[in-house]
Amino acid sequence: MPNISDAPSFANAACPMPLPHGAQVVMGHGSGGRMTRDLIQQVFEPLFSNPPLDAGNDFAALPSLPGELILTTDSHVVSPLFFPGGDIGRLAVCGTVNDIAVSGARPDYLTAGFILEEGLPVETLIRVAESMKAACEEAGVLIVAGDTKVVEKGRCDGMYINTTGVGWKSASLSINGANAKPGDVILVTGTMADHGMAVISARGELAIESEIQSDVAPLNNLITELLKAVPEVHVLRDPTRGGLATTLNEIASQSNCEILLNEKAIPVAKPVRTCCEMLGFDPLYVANEGKLVIILPEEQSSAALAALHSHKYGRNSAVIGHITNFRKPRVLLKTLIGGTRILDMLSGEMLPRIC
């Protein structure tokens, strides 16, 4: 694995490279020629080497597995590229792994497309790639295909990453947003709004100093442990953009059900709550990148909590509400002062460029 200090200089550029240059991304790195090949060989190949990728084709030949093929794709435009608890590379891997895993599938393969801005330090690219490698190893997935493009300075804000994920699940397993049933309970696997508030504090625009860390993490292993303990899970979802409230509104619409939450039971870390109050944000609408919403039969909740609490990403799991009926798709919140209010979907963008 290359060290950051070993970032390639590309200083000895030769024909057909257009001009000698230093340790920055230049337009020629997106040309598809020798400079592109040098970037791939010196940055990506040492980190992501595996048989499908090493074959050097414009495709990855993958073995077929029994069950249903699960496919997802996501683009990542977070600003800044590095934030407390994570970075755009870890975010890209974990976000796509989690989108596969909430179907009950096992994520196996990713593709990664990089849009790089002219002038980006190669050192920065290596840091991001190293973070992606570490996240892939934690999740147990491989990056088997990729692409690199370069755009003019000022057109990209450093780096964008698109990832596509492939996984397989048992055809007998049905976990989706249309499966919520009256009497089911709703669990979350930890504190809300950590990621969004970590990113906004890292921007420095609001002069906020905090110790808030993003929760960005791959959740596939946590889901595996949950399903071993409780096979009868009805809904899994990761509450990313739009936060918990928007995610539950989507589920209520899919299942045509009413959801009642207990505000007192919803975990929010004190520094996050304080930061949200200062800025006028509702933590129920702020993004998470390492938490799950779980809906399952009430009689299974104790077994589910025991399994979740034994995993590092589920130690703060809690029951926060239940499904009431099928009459009207909506989300209600029983407030701290004893009243009830409607939680609608997020309108517009509360925190842009957070994932």
C-alpha positions as CSV (number, residue, x, y, z in Angstrom):
1,M,0.0,0.0,0.0
2,P,1.5,3.4,-0.9
3,N,2.0,5.9,1.9
4,I,0.8,9.5,1.5
5,S,4.4,10.7,1.5
6,D,5.0,8.5,-1.5
7,A,2.5,10.3,-3.7
8,P,3.6,10.0,-7.3
9,S,5.1,13.1,-8.8
10,F,4.7,12.2,-12.5
11,A,7.6,14.6,-12.9
12,N,9.3,12.7,-15.6
13,A,6.6,13.1,-18.2
14,A,7.5,12.1,-21.7
15,C,5.8,12.1,-25.1
16,P,2.9,11.6,-25.7
17,M,2.3,13.4,-22.3
18,P,1.7,17.0,-23.2
19,L,3.8,18.8,-20.5
20,P,5.9,17.9,-17.4
21,H,3.9,18.5,-14.2
22,G,4.0,18.1,-10.4
23,A,2.0,16.0,-8.0
24,Q,-1.4,17.3,-9.0
25,V,-4.1,16.0,-11.1
26,V,-4.1,17.6,-14.6
27,M,-6.4,17.3,-17.6
28,G,-4.1,14.7,-19.2
29,H,-4.9,12.3,-16.3
30,G,-8.4,12.0,-17.8
31,S,-7.3,11.5,-21.4
32,G,-7.5,7.7,-21.4
33,G,-3.8,7.6,-22.5
34,R,-0.5,7.0,-20.8
35,M,-1.1,9.5,-18.1
36,T,-4.4,7.9,-17.1
37,R,-2.7,4.6,-17.0
38,D,0.1,5.9,-14.8
39,L,-2.5,7.3,-12.4
40,I,-4.3,4.0,-12.3
41,Q,-1.2,2.0,-11.8
42,Q,0.4,4.2,-9.1
43,V,-2.7,5.1,-7.1
44,F,-5.6,2.6,-7.6
45,E,-4.1,-0.8,-8.6
46,P,-1.9,-1.2,-5.5
47,L,-4.9,-0.6,-3.2
48,F,-7.7,-2.4,-4.9
49,S,-6.0,-5.3,-6.6
50,N,-8.2,-8.4,-7.1
51,P,-8.6,-10.8,-10.0
52,P,-11.6,-9.2,-11.8
53,L,-10.0,-5.7,-11.5
54,D,-6.4,-7.0,-12.4
55,A,-7.7,-8.4,-15.6
56,G,-7.6,-4.9,-17.0
57,N,-10.8,-5.0,-19.0
58,D,-13.6,-2.4,-19.4
59,F,-15.8,-4.8,-17.5
60,A,-15.7,-7.2,-14.5
61,A,-16.5,-10.9,-15.1
62,L,-18.2,-12.0,-11.9
63,P,-19.5,-15.4,-10.8
64,S,-23.2,-15.9,-10.5
65,L,-24.6,-16.9,-7.1
66,P,-27.9,-18.4,-6.1
67,G,-30.7,-16.1,-5.1
68,E,-31.8,-12.7,-6.3
69,L,-29.3,-10.1,-7.7
70,I,-29.5,-6.8,-5.8
71,L,-28.1,-3.7,-7.5
72,T,-27.8,-0.1,-6.4
73,T,-25.9,3.1,-7.3
74,D,-25.1,6.3,-5.6
75,S,-23.1,9.5,-6.2
76,H,-21.2,11.3,-3.5
77,V,-20.5,15.1,-3.5
78,V,-19.8,15.9,0.1
79,S,-18.0,19.1,1.1
80,P,-15.5,19.2,2.6
81,L,-13.9,16.0,1.4
82,F,-12.6,15.1,4.9
83,F,-14.7,15.6,8.0
84,P,-14.6,14.3,11.6
85,G,-15.1,10.6,11.6
86,G,-14.9,10.1,7.8
87,D,-14.3,11.3,4.3
88,I,-15.8,11.1,0.8
89,G,-14.1,7.7,0.2
90,R,-15.4,6.0,3.3
91,L,-18.8,7.6,2.7
92,A,-18.9,6.2,-0.9
93,V,-18.2,2.7,0.1
94,C,-20.4,2.6,3.2
95,G,-23.3,4.3,1.6
96,T,-23.5,1.8,-1.2
97,V,-22.8,-1.2,1.0
98,N,-25.7,-0.2,3.3
99,D,-28.1,0.4,0.4
100,I,-27.5,-3.3,-0.6
101,A,-27.5,-4.6,2.9
102,V,-30.9,-3.1,3.9
103,S,-32.5,-5.5,1.4
104,G,-31.2,-8.4,3.4
105,A,-28.6,-9.1,0.7
106,R,-24.9,-9.8,1.1
107,P,-22.9,-7.0,-0.6
108,D,-20.0,-8.4,-2.6
109,Y,-18.8,-6.0,-5.3
110,L,-18.5,-2.3,-6.0
111,T,-17.6,-0.2,-9.0
112,A,-16.1,3.3,-8.4
113,G,-16.2,6.2,-10.8
114,F,-14.0,9.3,-9.9
115,I,-14.6,12.8,-11.2
116,L,-11.5,14.7,-10.3
117,E,-10.9,18.4,-10.5
118,E,-7.8,19.7,-12.3
119,G,-5.3,20.7,-9.6
120,L,-6.4,18.2,-7.0
121,P,-3.3,17.1,-5.1
122,V,-2.5,13.4,-5.8
123,E,-1.8,13.1,-2.1
124,T,-5.5,13.8,-1.5
125,L,-6.6,11.2,-4.0
126,I,-4.4,8.6,-2.3
127,R,-5.8,9.4,1.1
128,V,-9.3,9.0,-0.2
129,A,-8.4,5.7,-2.0
130,E,-6.7,4.3,1.2
131,S,-9.9,5.1,3.1
132,M,-12.0,3.3,0.5
133,K,-9.7,0.3,0.8
134,A,-10.1,0.2,4.6
135,A,-13.9,0.5,4.4
136,C,-14.0,-2.3,1.7
137,E,-12.0,-4.5,4.0
138,E,-14.3,-3.8,7.0
139,A,-17.4,-4.5,4.9
140,G,-15.8,-7.5,3.1
141,V,-16.4,-6.2,-0.5
142,L,-14.2,-5.7,-3.5
143,I,-14.0,-2.9,-6.0
144,V,-13.9,-4.7,-9.3
145,A,-14.3,-2.0,-11.9
146,G,-13.7,1.8,-12.1
147,D,-13.4,4.9,-14.1
148,T,-11.5,8.2,-13.8
149,K,-12.4,11.5,-15.5
150,V,-10.9,15.0,-15.0
151,V,-12.7,18.3,-15.4
152,E,-11.3,21.8,-15.5
153,K,-10.4,23.7,-12.4
154,G,-13.4,25.2,-10.7
155,R,-15.9,22.7,-12.2
156,C,-15.9,20.0,-9.5
157,D,-14.9,21.1,-6.0
158,G,-12.1,18.6,-5.7
159,M,-13.7,15.2,-6.3
160,Y,-17.0,13.4,-6.8
161,I,-17.3,9.7,-6.6
162,N,-20.0,7.4,-8.0
163,T,-20.3,3.9,-6.7
164,T,-22.4,1.0,-7.8
165,G,-22.9,-2.1,-5.6
166,V,-23.9,-5.7,-6.4
167,G,-25.1,-8.3,-3.9
168,W,-27.2,-11.4,-3.6
169,K,-30.0,-12.4,-1.3
170,S,-32.1,-15.4,-0.7
171,A,-35.2,-15.4,-2.9
172,S,-37.2,-16.4,0.2
173,L,-36.2,-13.2,2.1
174,S,-38.6,-10.3,1.7
175,I,-37.5,-7.0,3.4
176,N,-38.8,-3.8,2.0
177,G,-40.7,-0.6,2.8
178,A,-44.1,-2.0,1.9
179,N,-44.0,-4.7,4.7
180,A,-44.7,-2.7,7.8
181,K,-47.7,-4.1,9.7
182,P,-50.0,-2.7,12.5
183,G,-48.5,-3.7,15.9
184,D,-44.9,-3.7,14.6
185,V,-42.3,-1.7,16.6
186,I,-39.8,0.7,15.2
187,L,-36.1,0.6,16.3
188,V,-33.1,2.7,15.5
189,T,-29.6,1.5,16.0
190,G,-28.1,4.7,17.6
191,T,-28.1,8.4,17.9
192,M,-29.6,10.6,15.1
193,A,-28.1,13.4,13.1
194,D,-24.4,12.7,13.9
195,H,-23.2,12.7,10.2
196,G,-25.0,15.9,9.1
197,M,-23.8,17.9,12.1
198,A,-20.3,16.6,11.8
199,V,-20.1,17.8,8.2
200,I,-21.7,21.2,8.8
201,S,-19.3,21.8,11.7
202,A,-16.3,20.8,9.6
203,R,-17.1,23.5,7.0
204,G,-16.1,26.3,9.4
205,E,-18.7,28.7,7.8
206,L,-20.7,29.0,11.0
207,A,-17.8,29.3,13.4
208,I,-18.9,26.2,15.3
209,E,-16.4,24.1,17.3
210,S,-17.5,20.7,18.4
211,E,-16.3,17.2,18.9
212,I,-19.2,15.6,16.9
213,Q,-18.0,12.7,14.8
214,S,-19.8,11.3,11.7
215,D,-21.3,7.9,12.2
216,V,-20.4,6.8,8.6
217,A,-20.0,3.0,8.8
218,P,-20.7,-0.2,6.8
219,L,-23.8,-1.9,8.4
220,N,-23.9,-5.2,6.6
221,N,-22.3,-7.2,9.4
222,L,-24.7,-5.7,11.9
223,I,-27.6,-6.7,9.7
224,T,-26.3,-10.2,9.4
225,E,-26.2,-10.6,13.2
226,L,-29.7,-9.1,13.4
227,L,-31.2,-11.5,10.9
228,K,-29.6,-14.5,12.6
229,A,-31.4,-13.5,15.8
230,V,-34.6,-12.3,14.2
231,P,-35.3,-13.7,10.7
232,E,-38.7,-12.0,10.7
233,V,-37.6,-8.4,10.0
234,H,-40.2,-6.5,7.9
235,V,-38.4,-3.3,7.0
236,L,-34.8,-2.1,7.0
237,R,-33.7,1.3,5.9
238,D,-30.7,3.7,6.4
239,P,-32.0,7.2,7.2
240,T,-29.6,9.3,5.2
241,R,-30.7,12.4,3.4
242,G,-33.8,13.8,4.9
243,G,-33.1,12.0,8.2
244,L,-35.3,9.8,10.3
245,A,-38.6,11.8,9.7
246,T,-38.3,11.6,5.9
247,T,-37.3,7.9,5.9
248,L,-40.3,7.0,8.0
249,N,-42.7,9.0,5.8
250,E,-41.4,7.0,2.8
251,I,-42.1,3.8,4.7
252,A,-45.6,5.0,5.8
253,S,-46.4,5.8,2.2
254,Q,-45.1,2.4,0.9
255,S,-47.0,0.4,3.6
256,N,-50.0,2.7,3.7
257,C,-49.8,2.9,7.4
258,E,-49.7,5.3,10.3
259,I,-46.5,5.6,12.4
260,L,-46.4,6.9,16.0
261,L,-43.0,7.9,17.5
262,N,-42.1,8.7,21.0
263,E,-39.8,11.8,21.0
264,K,-38.4,10.9,24.4
265,A,-37.2,7.5,23.2
266,I,-35.4,8.8,20.1
267,P,-31.6,9.0,20.9
268,V,-29.8,12.2,20.1
269,A,-26.3,12.9,21.5
270,K,-26.2,16.0,23.7
271,P,-23.6,17.9,21.5
272,V,-25.6,17.2,18.4
273,R,-28.8,18.4,20.0
274,T,-27.1,21.5,21.3
275,C,-25.7,22.2,17.8
276,C,-29.0,21.7,16.2
277,E,-30.7,24.1,18.6
278,M,-28.1,26.7,17.9
279,L,-28.6,26.5,14.2
280,G,-32.4,25.9,14.2
281,F,-32.2,22.4,12.8
282,D,-34.5,19.5,13.7
283,P,-32.3,16.4,14.3
284,L,-35.0,14.2,13.0
285,Y,-34.4,15.7,9.5
286,V,-30.6,15.6,9.6
287,A,-28.7,12.9,7.7
288,N,-27.2,9.7,9.2
289,E,-24.7,7.5,7.5
290,G,-24.2,4.7,10.0
291,K,-27.7,4.0,11.5
292,L,-30.6,1.8,10.7
293,V,-34.4,2.0,11.0
294,I,-35.7,-1.5,11.7
295,I,-39.4,-2.5,11.7
296,L,-40.4,-5.9,13.1
297,P,-43.0,-7.7,15.2
298,E,-43.2,-6.4,18.7
299,E,-42.6,-9.9,20.2
300,Q,-39.3,-10.0,18.4
301,S,-38.0,-6.7,19.8
302,S,-36.2,-8.1,22.8
303,A,-34.2,-10.6,20.7
304,A,-33.4,-7.8,18.2
305,L,-32.1,-5.4,20.8
306,A,-30.0,-8.1,22.4
307,A,-28.3,-8.8,19.0
308,L,-27.9,-5.1,18.1
309,H,-26.5,-4.2,21.5
310,S,-23.7,-6.8,21.1
311,H,-22.4,-5.1,18.0
312,K,-20.3,-2.0,18.0
313,Y,-22.6,-0.2,15.6
314,G,-25.7,-1.1,17.5
315,R,-24.9,-0.4,21.2
316,N,-27.3,2.6,21.5
317,S,-30.2,0.8,19.7
318,A,-33.7,1.7,21.1
319,V,-37.4,1.2,20.4
320,I,-38.8,4.5,19.3
321,G,-42.3,3.9,18.2
322,H,-44.8,1.6,16.5
323,I,-47.1,1.1,13.6
324,T,-50.7,2.0,14.5
325,N,-53.0,1.2,11.6
326,F,-53.5,1.1,7.9
327,R,-56.0,4.0,7.7
328,K,-53.8,6.9,6.7
329,P,-50.1,7.0,5.7
330,R,-48.5,9.6,8.0
331,V,-45.9,9.9,10.8
332,L,-47.0,11.3,14.2
333,L,-44.7,12.4,17.0
334,K,-45.6,12.2,20.7
335,T,-43.7,15.2,21.9
336,L,-41.7,15.7,25.2
337,I,-44.5,17.9,26.6
338,G,-47.2,15.2,25.9
339,G,-48.8,16.6,22.7
340,T,-48.8,15.0,19.3
341,R,-47.7,16.6,16.0
342,I,-47.4,15.5,12.4
343,L,-43.9,14.8,11.1
344,D,-44.0,15.6,7.4
345,M,-41.3,14.9,4.8
346,L,-38.4,17.3,4.5
347,S,-39.2,20.1,2.1
348,G,-36.2,21.3,0.2
349,E,-32.6,20.9,1.3
350,M,-31.7,21.5,5.0
351,L,-28.0,20.8,4.6
352,P,-26.7,20.6,1.1
353,R,-23.6,18.6,0.0
354,I,-23.5,16.3,3.0
355,C,-23.3,12.9,1.2
